Amino acid sequence: MNTTILSNETLKDAIYLPENKTEPTIHETAAIRNSQITGNAIISENVHIVNAAIRADEGTPFFIGKGSNIQDFCVLHGYVVRKKDKEIDSNLILVDSTHYSIYIGEHVTVAHGALVHGPAFIGDNTFIGFKSTIDAAIIGKNVEIGAHSYIKRVSIPDNVAILPNAVITKEEDIEKYIVDTTGINTTIVNVNLEMAEAYKLKYRKSYKI
């Protein structure tokens, strides 16, 4: 087995936490419990995050829109976006003239155990199923991704549902995995908004991140 130890000079090429913004920005109405949030992550109002790891260090920044929920054991991470102070455009998503490693829209559910790896975009009102992987992909709005799916380097269109256990790495494979939507996301979002409010009421005095 060949093992290479990176030299300090090699490590200097990667800037994982840009000096201009290294701390998360978290709206006062967000409810976050037992989670790790590192780097430039923008957490909007009424977001609910529990037992998750959100690492906006290699890939950065992240954005999570209002009313979205990131559930237990989810991981958000991204490919490195800067070397020697130069952005790597191929590892970024452009949204409204701003670059992101991960952009998650409003009222999105990232269900238990899912991995979202940037560059990634998830549109409004979308459901990412249990233990699914979204890797360098674009997911439209009003989409349901079935449990245990693997989506890489494709663009899933708006208003579709994808079968559980789907493996989609080519655009031409998307059609064969499309099924009727269940409308599950609306219920889950509403429940998580209620849970977020309950957490804030119970833990208001001892709330820490």
ZIFENRA-V297579 format. One record per residue. SS is DSSP state (a for helix, b for strand, c for the rest). BURIAL is I if it has 16 or more other ideal C-beta (glycine too) atoms within 10 Angstrom, else O. Layout:
SS:BURIAL  SS:BURIAL
This chain:
c:O  c:O  c:O  c:O  c:O  c:O  c:O  a:O  a:O  a:O  a:O  a:O  c:O  b:O  c:I  c:I  c:I  c:I  c:O  c:O  c:O  c:O  c:O  c:I  b:O  b:I  c:O  c:O  c:O  c:I  b:I  b:I  b:I  c:O  c:O  b:O  b:I  b:I  b:I  c:I  b:I  b:I  b:I  c:I  c:O  c:I  c:I  b:I  b:I  b:I  c:O  c:I  b:I  b:I  b:I  b:I  c:I  c:I  c:I  c:I  c:I  b:I  b:I  b:I  c:I  c:I  c:I  c:I  b:I  b:I  c:I  c:O  c:O  c:I  b:I  b:I  b:I  b:I  c:I  c:I  c:I  b:I  b:O  c:O  c:O  b:O  b:O  c:O  a:O  a:O  a:I  c:I  b:I  b:O  b:O  c:O  c:O  b:O  b:I  b:I  c:I  b:I  b:I  b:I  c:I  c:I  c:I  c:I  b:I  b:I  c:I  c:I  c:I  c:I  b:I  b:I  b:I  b:I  c:I  b:I  b:I  b:I  c:I  c:I  c:I  c:I  b:I  b:I  c:I  c:I  c:I  c:I  b:I  b:I  b:I  c:I  c:I  b:I  b:I  c:I  c:I  c:I  c:I  b:I  b:I  c:I  c:I  c:I  c:I  b:I  b:I  b:O  c:O  c:I  b:O  b:I  c:O  c:O  c:O  c:I  b:I  b:I  c:I  c:I  c:O  c:I  b:O  b:I  c:O  c:O  a:O  a:O  a:O  c:I  a:O  a:O  a:I  b:O  b:O  c:O  c:O  c:O  c:O  a:O  a:I  a:O  a:O  a:I  a:I  a:O  a:O  a:I  a:I  a:O  a:O  a:I  a:O  a:O  a:I  a:I  a:O  a:O  a:O  c:O  c:O  c:O  c:O  c:O  c:O
